[in-house]
Amino acid sequence: MKPFLLLAIRAEDAAADNEYESFLAFAGLGERDLRRCRLERRALGDVDLRDWSGILLGGGPFNSSDPEESKSPVQRRVEADLRGLLEKVIGADFPFLGACYGIGTLGSHQGAVVDRRYAEPIGAVPVTLTRAGRRDPLLRGLPATFDAFVGHKEAISRLPRHAILLATAPACPVQAFRIGSHVYATQFHPELDAAGLCTRIDVYKHAGYFEPEQAGELKAQARRSNVTHPPAILRRFAQRYARGEPAGAGAGRQPAWQEH
């Protein structure tokens, strides 16, 4: 089949590799079928959508709502790369799923208000599907309310009218939305289990998400949580959008940045 593309922005190898391994495991994909591009290391370049089954965008330290003057050259370059890619994705209604950073990136591109009003601390929160969410192909079959891991400094406070709200939570009203039929974003992390969250707590202990001395208790809370349903979204995304290569196409082109 044509591979999926994972776009990543985590500079720390421990967090970046754990994220990739989590997407692999929970989407049910092998390394051949999920290719990674670490955007914090190199420019994305031209992406031909015909080469891919779908695109995933992970989380990371960048915030769309950061003041422009505070953004590093790398963050500005990454944002420009993603804006160009989203023009293609939205125009083609191409399968896309952005998690955490992805919701701010897609939301900003589509005219949502992204600010610090609905930030959530690291931990598990109850996510409730909207009526549209309960009917959505990626989300239907999930419990009406389920726990998911979050941890973010910004969130969407107002969606544009053409966006379809799929899930909400008490402290953050936009937990998932869809543009068109195949372009998705979630505020929560569908790729995270307790072990993965503990890795990120260790890596980002001094990144301003929480006080460093809280790390031990946050990890204990993660291990006590009951987060089991969100990975089903990744499995369904991979199953729904996997596309076969045309006969005789072979492995296709291999981008220069392609990483495992």
Number of C-alpha atoms within 10 A of each C-alpha: 14 21 24 25 22 24 22 23 22 20 14 13 10 13 21 20 14 18 24 20 18 19 23 20 16 20 21 17 18 13 15 12 18 25 22 20 21 20 21 17 14 12 15 22 12 10 13 10 16 12 18 24 23 26 23 22 24 23 23 21 15 21 23 23 18 14 8 10 7 9 15 11 9 16 19 16 17 21 18 14 16 20 16 15 18 20 13 15 18 19 10 13 15 22 23 26 23 26 24 26 28 25 31 27 24 28 24 18 17 18 14 20 15 22 18 15 13 18 18 20 15 21 17 21 23 15 25 22 23 18 13 16 23 18 13 15 15 20 21 15 12 16 13 16 16 17 20 24 25 21 20 20 21 24 28 24 16 14 18 14 10 11 17 18 21 23 25 21 18 12 14 19 18 24 26 26 23 23 19 14 13 19 22 25 27 24 31 29 22 27 27 23 22 21 14 16 25 20 16 21 24 15 14 18 16 13 11 10 17 16 10 14 10 11 18 13 10 18 21 12 16 22 15 11 17 16 20 14 15 22 22 19 20 23 20 17 23 24 14 14 18 18 17 12 17 10 6 7 9 10 12 14 9 9 14 9 15 12 12 13
